[in-house]
Amino acid sequence: MTDRQTVTDPDALFETWLAEAQASEPNDPVAMTLATVGADGQPSARMVLMKGHDARGFVFYSNQQSRKAGELAGTPRAALLFHWKSLRRQVRIEGPVSIVAADEADAYFASRGRDSQLGAWASDQSRPLDARETFEARFDEMAARFEGGAVPRPPHWGGYRVNPERIEFWQDRAHRLHERRLFTRDGDGWTEGLLYP
């Protein structure tokens, strides 16, 4: 009924699963649901793209004046969910959130396509927009402003790192007899256990 891998390092197991997802998922294997909570206790979830992973955690980038950023400023904790439908797998992650160092954010921003860089300047992410034409005009203004030169990272744009305290690997099994492996942070290491499906 089971073919559990013997890996007990959740970072290594995640990298193995991610590589398999990158080979099989038709679109955005690094897409993950990010869940935050507002000051009123209202949860909020949206899809973001993971832009880095190592032993320190899982990194994504955003406008730091957006709704998600405001919620993370008030409650710097988040949950992430990867769902790889083609593999019938999920990975759930929970933990505190910190801001990525400026030099790391600069390096990632410089790797983005120019239009994405300009969009970061043009967008007041999560704020009301009267018409699409307004945003397109702002984009054109930014294109003119930075024409002929590099586009620097906006001061209101940066990265977040979710440092996991819990990582659950969920594998679909026949007859809903799923396998759930839970890794829980224990000092500098991890403890591992199973959960009932």
ZISULFEN-V349905 format. One record per backbone hydrogen bond with DSSP energy under -1.0 kcal/mol. CO is the residue of the C=O (numbers start at 1). NH is the residue of the N-H. Records with the same first field share a line. If there is no record, write none. Layout:
BEGIN
CO = NH ; NH
END
This chain:
BEGIN
9 = 13
10 = 14
11 = 15
12 = 16
13 = 17
14 = 18
15 = 19
16 = 20
17 = 21
18 = 22
19 = 23
21 = 25
28 = 31
30 = 50
32 = 48
33 = 81
34 = 46
35 = 79
36 = 44
38 = 41
42 = 38
44 = 36
46 = 34
48 = 32
52 = 59
54 = 57
57 = 54
58 = 162
59 = 51
60 = 160
62 = 158
63 = 66
66 = 70
67 = 71
68 = 72
69 = 73
70 = 74
71 = 75
75 = 77
76 = 97
78 = 95
79 = 35
80 = 93
81 = 33
82 = 91
84 = 89
88 = 172
89 = 84
90 = 170
91 = 82
92 = 168
93 = 80
94 = 165 ; 166
95 = 78
96 = 163
98 = 161
101 = 105
102 = 106
103 = 107
104 = 108
105 = 109
106 = 110
109 = 112
113 = 117
114 = 118
115 = 119
116 = 120
117 = 121
118 = 122
119 = 123
124 = 127
131 = 134 ; 135
132 = 136
133 = 137
134 = 138
135 = 139
136 = 140
137 = 141
138 = 142
139 = 143
140 = 144
141 = 145
142 = 146
146 = 149
154 = 157
156 = 64
158 = 62
159 = 100
160 = 60
161 = 98
162 = 58
165 = 185
166 = 94
167 = 183
168 = 92
169 = 181
170 = 90
171 = 179
173 = 176
174 = 177
176 = 178
179 = 171
180 = 195
181 = 169
182 = 193
183 = 167
184 = 191
186 = 189
189 = 186
191 = 184
193 = 182
END
